[in-house]
Amino acid sequence: MKNISLNIDKVAGFVSKETIAAYEPQVKACMETLENGTGKGNDFLGWLHLPSSITAGHLADLKATAQVLRDNCEVVVVAGIGGSYLGARAVIEALSNSFQWLKAKQNGPVIVFAGHNIGEDYLFELTEYLKDKKFGVINISKSGTTTETALAFRLLKKQCEDQLGKEMAKKVIVAVTDAKKGAARVTADKEGYKTFIIPDNVGGRFSVLTPVGLLPIAVAGFDIEKLVEGARTMETVCGPATPFAENPAAVYAATRNELYKDGKKIEILVNFNPKLHYMNEWWKQLYGESEGKDGKGIYPSAVDFSTDLHSMGQWIQEGERTIFETVISIEKPEHTLQVPSDGENLDGLNFLAGKRVDEVNKMAELGTQLAHVDGGVPNMRLIVPELNEYYLGEIIYFFEKACGISGYLLGVNPFNQPGVEAYKKNMFALLNKPGYEEESKAIQARL
Ligand SMILES: O=P(O)(O)OC[C@H]1O[C@H](O)[C@H](O)[C@@H](O)[C@@H]1O
């Protein structure tokens, strides 16, 4: 079975393969630092060998819990934000039928998301929608105290208990949180919810292969064993025993750092498959929150092509030449659809008649790559044989490993996120949260 692979041929016109190869010693050192746990943020390296450490018993426990929710719920609300949301949504949306949620007959609970915003209308409309539904909740928060998630959970817990009664609510509410601390843990233990632990040494943005992602993905009816299997493969392929030139994570980390040094300050992750939109979002947090520190770091941007070629295509083709593209290229679609012939040919499309729609998409991808490279945009391609659980597992681990290496190459701590506390402090001060009296006074004086 072939693995995902990285093609940097279209970077050669900007950075030579020799320059990338010269990164080998540095990358080797970064990988040793990760393996030996001797670098910055070394208390958050639980993700590094997580795939190979996941046991059959753990997967069975997750699947059994998922089955309870699938058997008892028409809807399951996944409550979480950031790393406690994006990985699950990325995988579920990548694997789901785009219109399944609209079908009269469902083959499992509809999955909806909450706790990832503070939208009053969003939450109102969600609670309205749930009024006549048997729904469950997966409450996901590593800290157990994130305001967005806690606020949504307070609403959902009450509604679930009001509608289903405390006993049934206890059956269909699951918490995924810290082993010991935080409000989510305290509430789950008091109410007797089934809980799963987010390991202390796995940061949120690296947690999709913990119950944070695996439970919602299993509830959605997808194969978490295959997902973990793919991640395990990439853990080996991107491991220290693989020669640099054959290690896609190493080459990707080296290439993006060299491009950054060359003034390419923005990386645009590109897909030509709309099901990958949330993979974009997951990747943005993983790289943005890991590298945006000390006044440096590649800005992670993302687009869905060919859709966004009609909105961002102009900027990418002719704007400031400080960008490079990384394209996730899915080789084979799941379904087959041909372009029909039309006798009148009023739309002039008969030149496509008989072709697979994906052939048109692939030519759009190739045409775009050539146009953007001609326009001065270096292009990397992550080639993925097909979009399934196994290869999503490979993609996840590939980007996680490359992120760890890349952050160390950049000279930052890839595993903390001190910057995210600033808005929270101001928000709590403005809301007069107890314990923020001084901050409240100070911030009011600024308004
Ligand atoms: O899982 P939680 O503790 O609720 O945190 C959810 C998210 O919010 C934090 O502020 C960080 O930005 C993220 O790294 C984290 O994934």
The ligand as a Tripos MOL2 file, in Angstrom:
@<TRIPOS>MOLECULE
LIG
   16    16     1     0     0
SMALL
NO_CHARGES

@<TRIPOS>ATOM
      1 O1         -9.2050   22.0390   25.1940 O.co2     1 LIG1
      2 P1         -9.2910   23.3690   25.8790 P.3       1 LIG1
      3 O2         -8.5010   23.4290   27.1500 O.co2     1 LIG1
      4 O3        -10.7180   23.8050   26.0490 O.co2     1 LIG1
      5 O4         -8.5850   24.4510   24.9220 O.3       1 LIG1
      6 C1         -9.1030   24.6700   23.6520 C.3       1 LIG1
      7 C2         -8.1260   25.5650   22.8800 C.3       1 LIG1
      8 O5         -8.0530   26.8230   23.5100 O.3       1 LIG1
      9 C3         -6.7790   27.2690   23.9560 C.3       1 LIG1
     10 O6         -6.9200   28.6230   24.2880 O.3       1 LIG1
     11 C4         -5.6870   27.1020   22.9200 C.3       1 LIG1
     12 O7         -5.6950   28.1560   21.9960 O.3       1 LIG1
     13 C5         -5.8050   25.8590   22.0990 C.3       1 LIG1
     14 O8         -4.5300   25.2700   21.9560 O.3       1 LIG1
     15 C6         -6.7840   24.8880   22.7080 C.3       1 LIG1
     16 O9         -6.9210   23.7800   21.8280 O.3       1 LIG1
@<TRIPOS>BOND
     1     1     2 2
     2     2     3 1
     3     2     4 1
     4     2     5 1
     5     5     6 1
     6     6     7 1
     7     7     8 1
     8     7    15 1
     9     8     9 1
    10     9    10 1
    11     9    11 1
    12    11    12 1
    13    11    13 1
    14    13    14 1
    15    13    15 1
    16    15    16 1
@<TRIPOS>SUBSTRUCTURE
     1 LIG1         1 GROUP 0 **** ****
